[in-house]
Amino acid sequence: MTSDQIFAVVKRVVLTVLPDVSPEEIQPQRSLAELGANSIDRLDVTMGALEALHLHVSMVEFAGVSNLQGLVSVLERHLTGNSQT
């Protein structure tokens, strides 16, 4: 799965969790906080993406993520099997 495909999954989840956000606002360099997500929303997006991709990843892995591209990078690393878990 490519980064673009993973981002598409994340974008779908964001639109579900944050229905007032327009699809055009969801860009890789944007943070969930910039899109109006509170801490529960951010957890819902992360968990929703993990569920959609059938992944199990420790939440600690997402600690340094500052934007949607960072989220995609963590997910991609685990999908390609390059993780250290």
C-alpha angles and dihedrals in degrees: 000000000000128000089251091054092048090048089052089055092048090048092053090051092048090052090052095048095039105033093170092063116094118230090241091061092059104091129155094245093053122095123225088241089058088054090054099261118152122208093274091049090051091052090047091052092049094046092044092053092048090050093047090051094042092237133145111205129162113250088231087073089066096050096102096041111122103170143015092272089058090052091050091049093054091047092047092050090056094043092054093048095242094124126113096226 
